[in-house]
Amino acid sequence: GQVVGSAETASGGDHAFLWDGTMHDLGTLGGSHSGASAINSAGQVAGTARTTSGDYHAFLWDGTMHDLGTLGGNWSYTLAKNEAGQVVGYSATATGDTHAFMWDGTMHDLGTLGGRSSQAWDINDAGHVAGWATTASGKYHAFFWDGTMHDLGTLGGIFSWAYALNDAGQVVGEAYTASGQKHAFVWAGTMHDLGTLGGRDSWAFAVNDVGEVVGWAHTASGARHATVWRPPFTPVQRLEHCASIVADLESQGILNKGQTNSLVTKIDGAIAMLEAEKTRPAVNKLGAFQNEARAFVNGRKLTPEQGEELISCVQGVIDAL
């Protein structure tokens, strides 16, 4: 229920804010403007603020606004952050180029694909990054970074751009086709064309952890419509995804091994019942899973948001049975 953004102050400057029922002014880095672009479940906020010199710098706010610095140039901008507090964006370098960065206490230059420019647009909880960079020939290509920057290619055309990725490492964005159209894509080792709604172009800007993609697409009449692309998930695949969310909570130190095993055992039991075509027992086990997730929320082992994610995940399966 926390919201971040920017709002105009009485003096006319725009300041980053955090809203949690009350709007809190996060201040600046000494200048007149700031804006917040991302928040994690710990309440850490990332954004960009003006310094006393008038330059814009990326910041991380955890009760205090911290200047993340630059890659040697005068400015840096934030685009996203993850649950671990890692921040990504882009910064001027000492040579005047623009490079993607990842900050984890130190600002790291992610480089390019051989050209002079790159921007990091998203980071998942594994620390993998998606964005775009120029090649040696000056073309814009989407990239996936996991310690090394990988060129994701195009859909047959010249350019591509990546805007988001999920914790499974699936990347989404837009790319030119051989015929010169721009189509939404999802990349999972290979770039797949998501097509349109009968028109010319489409664009994907977000993907969740079950691989559902949102964006927009042109219809045959040329209208631009909001669009969701859904892969054909089976109930078992959805439950396997729910189990992965539980595993992530253990890896983050939120749940212990016993708590994780208790939840996953219920999911495994439901999967076994579904494979035996016993729907009612499967639903009962998923109901027990939801009750345990609620108990963890009431016992303050999980936040309400974490509990709701687990409950909603299996509810989608129950509704489909």
C-alpha positions as CSV (number, residue, x, y, z in Angstrom):
1,G,0.0,0.0,0.0
2,Q,3.0,2.4,-0.3
3,V,3.2,4.7,-3.3
4,V,6.1,6.8,-4.6
5,G,6.4,9.6,-7.1
6,S,6.9,13.3,-7.3
7,A,4.7,16.3,-6.2
8,E,4.9,20.0,-6.5
9,T,5.8,21.8,-3.3
10,A,4.5,25.2,-2.1
11,S,7.8,26.8,-3.4
12,G,7.2,25.4,-6.8
13,G,9.8,22.7,-6.9
14,D,9.0,19.0,-7.5
15,H,10.0,16.7,-4.6
16,A,10.0,12.9,-4.4
17,F,7.4,11.6,-2.0
18,L,6.5,8.4,-0.2
19,W,2.8,7.8,0.6
20,D,1.8,5.3,3.2
21,G,-1.5,6.9,4.2
22,T,0.3,10.2,4.6
23,M,2.5,11.9,1.9
24,H,6.1,12.3,3.1
25,D,8.5,14.7,1.4
26,L,11.8,12.8,0.8
27,G,13.7,16.0,0.1
28,T,16.5,16.4,-2.5
29,L,20.2,16.2,-2.7
30,G,20.6,19.9,-2.1
31,G,18.9,21.2,-5.3
32,S,15.3,22.1,-6.1
33,H,13.9,18.9,-7.6
34,S,13.6,15.2,-7.0
35,G,11.4,12.3,-8.1
36,A,11.0,8.7,-6.9
37,S,10.6,5.9,-9.4
38,A,10.7,2.6,-7.4
39,I,10.1,1.1,-3.9
40,N,10.7,-2.3,-2.5
41,S,8.8,-4.2,0.3
42,A,11.4,-2.9,2.8
43,G,10.3,0.6,2.1
44,Q,13.6,1.6,0.3
45,V,13.0,4.2,-2.4
46,A,15.0,4.8,-5.5
47,G,14.9,7.9,-7.7
48,T,16.7,10.9,-9.0
49,A,17.4,14.3,-7.4
50,R,19.1,17.5,-8.1
51,T,22.3,18.3,-6.3
52,T,23.5,21.7,-5.1
53,S,25.5,22.0,-8.3
54,G,22.3,21.6,-10.3
55,D,23.2,18.1,-11.7
56,Y,20.8,15.2,-11.3
57,H,22.0,12.1,-9.4
58,A,20.5,8.8,-8.7
59,F,19.5,8.3,-5.0
60,L,18.5,5.6,-2.6
61,W,16.3,6.6,0.4
62,D,16.0,4.5,3.5
63,G,15.0,7.2,5.9
64,T,17.9,9.3,4.6
65,M,18.5,10.2,1.0
66,H,21.9,8.8,-0.2
67,D,23.6,10.1,-3.4
68,L,24.6,7.1,-5.5
69,G,27.1,9.2,-7.5
70,T,27.9,8.7,-11.2
71,L,30.2,6.7,-13.5
72,G,32.6,9.6,-13.7
73,G,30.3,12.2,-15.5
74,N,28.1,14.9,-14.1
75,W,24.7,13.0,-13.9
76,S,22.9,9.8,-13.3
77,Y,19.3,8.6,-13.4
78,T,17.5,5.8,-11.6
79,L,15.0,3.5,-13.4
80,A,14.4,0.5,-11.1
81,K,15.4,-1.4,-8.0
82,N,14.9,-4.8,-6.5
83,E,14.1,-6.4,-3.1
84,A,17.8,-6.5,-2.2
85,G,18.2,-2.8,-2.6
86,Q,20.1,-2.9,-5.8
87,V,19.5,0.0,-8.1
88,V,19.8,0.3,-11.9
89,G,19.7,3.2,-14.4
90,Y,22.1,5.1,-16.5
91,S,24.9,7.6,-16.0
92,A,27.2,9.9,-17.8
93,T,30.8,8.6,-18.0
94,A,34.0,10.6,-17.7
95,T,34.3,10.4,-21.6
96,G,30.8,11.9,-22.1
97,D,29.1,8.6,-23.0
98,T,25.9,7.2,-21.4
99,H,26.3,3.8,-19.7
100,A,23.9,1.5,-17.8
101,F,24.8,1.0,-14.2
102,M,23.9,-1.3,-11.3
103,W,24.5,-0.1,-7.8
104,D,24.8,-2.4,-4.9
105,G,26.8,-0.2,-2.5
106,T,29.1,0.7,-5.4
107,M,28.1,1.9,-8.9
108,H,29.1,-0.6,-11.5
109,D,29.4,0.2,-15.2
110,L,27.6,-2.5,-17.2
111,G,29.2,-1.4,-20.4
112,T,27.6,-1.6,-23.9
113,L,27.3,-4.0,-26.8
114,G,30.3,-2.3,-28.5
115,G,28.8,1.2,-28.9
116,R,28.8,4.3,-26.7
117,S,25.4,4.1,-25.0
118,S,23.3,1.9,-22.8
119,Q,20.5,2.1,-20.3
120,A,19.4,-0.4,-17.6
121,W,15.6,-0.4,-17.3
122,D,14.9,-3.2,-14.8
123,I,16.5,-5.6,-12.3
124,N,15.0,-8.8,-10.8
125,D,15.6,-10.2,-7.4
126,A,18.5,-12.4,-8.7
127,G,20.3,-9.2,-9.7
128,H,19.8,-9.8,-13.4
129,V,19.3,-6.7,-15.5
130,A,17.5,-5.8,-18.7
131,G,17.8,-2.8,-20.9
132,W,19.2,-1.7,-24.2
133,A,22.6,-0.7,-25.6
134,T,24.2,0.3,-28.8
135,T,26.3,-2.1,-30.9
136,A,29.5,-1.2,-32.6
137,S,27.5,-0.2,-35.7
138,G,25.4,2.2,-33.6
139,K,22.2,0.0,-33.6
140,Y,20.1,-0.2,-30.5
141,H,19.7,-3.8,-29.2
142,A,18.0,-5.2,-26.1
143,F,20.3,-6.8,-23.6
144,F,20.2,-9.2,-20.7
145,W,22.9,-8.8,-18.1
146,D,23.9,-11.6,-15.6
147,G,27.5,-10.5,-15.0
148,T,27.9,-10.4,-18.8
149,M,25.9,-8.3,-21.2
150,H,24.1,-10.5,-23.7
151,D,22.7,-9.1,-27.0
152,L,19.1,-10.4,-27.4
153,G,19.0,-9.5,-31.1
154,T,15.9,-8.4,-33.0
155,L,12.8,-9.8,-34.7
156,G,14.5,-9.5,-38.1
157,G,14.8,-5.8,-38.2
158,I,17.5,-3.3,-37.1
159,F,16.6,-2.3,-33.5
160,S,15.2,-3.7,-30.2
161,W,14.7,-2.4,-26.7
162,A,14.1,-4.2,-23.4
163,Y,12.1,-2.6,-20.6
164,A,11.4,-5.3,-18.0
165,L,12.2,-8.8,-16.8
166,N,10.8,-11.2,-14.2
167,D,12.5,-13.4,-11.6
168,A,12.6,-16.3,-14.1
169,G,14.8,-14.1,-16.4
170,Q,12.2,-13.6,-19.1
171,V,12.7,-10.2,-20.8
172,V,10.1,-8.1,-22.6
173,G,10.2,-5.1,-24.8
174,E,9.8,-4.1,-28.5
175,A,11.8,-5.0,-31.6
176,Y,11.7,-4.2,-35.3
177,T,10.6,-7.0,-37.7
178,A,12.0,-7.6,-41.1
179,S,9.1,-5.6,-42.6
180,G,9.8,-2.6,-40.5
181,Q,7.0,-3.0,-37.9
182,K,7.7,-2.8,-34.2
183,H,6.4,-5.8,-32.3
184,A,6.3,-6.7,-28.6
185,F,8.6,-9.6,-27.7
186,V,9.3,-11.9,-24.9
187,W,12.8,-13.4,-24.6
188,A,13.5,-16.6,-22.7
189,G,16.7,-17.7,-24.4
190,T,15.1,-17.0,-27.7
191,M,13.2,-13.8,-28.8
192,H,9.5,-14.6,-29.5
193,D,7.3,-12.2,-31.5
194,L,4.0,-11.5,-29.5
195,G,2.3,-10.1,-32.5
196,T,-0.5,-7.4,-32.5
197,L,-4.3,-7.2,-32.4
198,G,-4.4,-7.2,-36.1
199,G,-2.6,-3.9,-36.7
200,R,0.9,-2.7,-37.3
201,D,2.7,-2.3,-34.0
202,S,2.8,-3.5,-30.4
203,W,4.9,-2.9,-27.3
204,A,5.5,-4.9,-24.1
205,F,6.5,-3.0,-20.9
206,A,6.0,-5.5,-18.0
207,V,6.0,-9.2,-17.2
208,N,5.1,-11.0,-14.0
209,D,6.6,-14.2,-12.6
210,V,4.2,-16.5,-14.4
211,G,5.1,-15.0,-17.7
212,E,2.0,-12.8,-18.3
213,V,3.0,-9.8,-20.4
214,V,1.2,-6.4,-20.5
215,G,1.6,-3.6,-23.0
216,W,-0.4,-2.2,-26.0
217,A,-1.1,-3.2,-29.6
218,H,-2.7,-1.7,-32.7
219,T,-6.0,-3.2,-33.8
220,A,-6.8,-3.6,-37.5
221,S,-8.4,-0.2,-37.5
222,G,-5.2,1.4,-36.2
223,A,-6.5,2.0,-32.6
224,R,-4.1,1.4,-29.8
225,H,-5.5,-0.9,-27.1
226,A,-4.1,-2.1,-23.8
227,T,-3.1,-5.7,-24.2
228,V,-2.2,-8.7,-22.0
229,W,-0.5,-11.8,-23.5
230,R,-1.0,-15.0,-21.4
231,P,1.0,-18.2,-21.9
232,P,-1.1,-21.4,-21.7
233,F,-0.4,-22.5,-18.1
234,T,-1.7,-25.7,-16.7
235,P,-2.8,-25.9,-13.0
236,V,0.3,-27.9,-12.2
237,Q,2.6,-25.3,-13.8
238,R,0.9,-22.5,-11.8
239,L,1.4,-24.5,-8.6
240,E,5.0,-25.0,-9.4
241,H,5.3,-21.3,-9.7
242,C,3.6,-20.8,-6.3
243,A,6.2,-23.2,-4.8
244,S,9.0,-21.0,-6.3
245,I,7.6,-18.0,-4.6
246,V,7.7,-19.9,-1.3
247,A,11.3,-20.9,-2.0
248,D,12.2,-17.2,-2.7
249,L,10.8,-16.3,0.7
250,E,13.2,-18.8,2.3
251,S,16.2,-17.7,0.3
252,Q,15.5,-14.1,1.5
253,G,15.5,-15.3,5.1
254,I,11.8,-14.5,5.6
255,L,10.7,-18.1,6.1
256,N,12.8,-20.8,7.7
257,K,13.2,-24.3,6.2
258,G,10.5,-25.9,8.3
259,Q,7.9,-23.2,7.4
260,T,8.9,-23.5,3.7
261,N,8.6,-27.3,3.8
262,S,5.2,-27.1,5.4
263,L,3.8,-24.9,2.7
264,V,5.5,-26.7,-0.2
265,T,4.3,-30.1,1.1
266,K,0.7,-28.8,0.7
267,I,1.4,-27.7,-2.9
268,D,3.1,-31.0,-3.7
269,G,0.1,-32.9,-2.3
270,A,-2.3,-30.8,-4.4
271,I,-0.2,-31.5,-7.5
272,A,-0.3,-35.3,-6.7
273,M,-4.1,-35.1,-6.4
274,L,-4.5,-33.2,-9.7
275,E,-2.3,-35.8,-11.5
276,A,-4.6,-38.5,-10.0
277,E,-7.6,-36.5,-11.2
278,K,-8.8,-35.9,-7.7
279,T,-9.9,-32.3,-7.8
280,R,-11.7,-31.9,-4.5
281,P,-8.8,-33.2,-2.4
282,A,-6.5,-30.9,-4.3
283,V,-8.7,-27.9,-3.5
284,N,-8.7,-28.9,0.1
285,K,-4.9,-29.0,0.3
286,L,-4.7,-25.6,-1.4
287,G,-7.2,-24.3,1.1
288,A,-4.9,-25.5,3.9
289,F,-2.0,-23.8,2.2
290,Q,-4.0,-20.5,2.2
291,N,-4.9,-20.9,5.9
292,E,-1.2,-21.4,6.8
293,A,-0.2,-18.4,4.8
294,R,-2.8,-16.3,6.7
295,A,-1.5,-17.7,10.0
296,F,2.0,-16.6,9.0
297,V,0.7,-13.1,8.3
298,N,-1.2,-13.0,11.7
299,G,2.0,-14.2,13.4
300,R,4.0,-11.5,11.6
301,K,6.2,-14.0,9.8
302,L,5.0,-12.6,6.5
303,T,3.8,-9.1,5.6
304,P,0.2,-8.8,4.4
305,E,1.5,-8.2,0.9
306,Q,3.7,-11.4,1.0
307,G,0.8,-13.4,2.4
308,E,-1.6,-12.1,-0.3
309,E,0.8,-13.0,-3.0
310,L,0.8,-16.6,-1.8
311,I,-2.9,-16.8,-1.3
312,S,-3.7,-15.2,-4.7
313,C,-1.3,-17.5,-6.4
314,V,-3.1,-20.7,-5.4
315,Q,-6.5,-19.0,-5.6
316,G,-6.0,-18.7,-9.4
317,V,-5.6,-22.4,-9.6
318,I,-8.7,-23.1,-7.4
319,D,-10.7,-20.8,-9.6
320,A,-9.6,-22.6,-12.7
321,L,-10.5,-26.1,-11.4
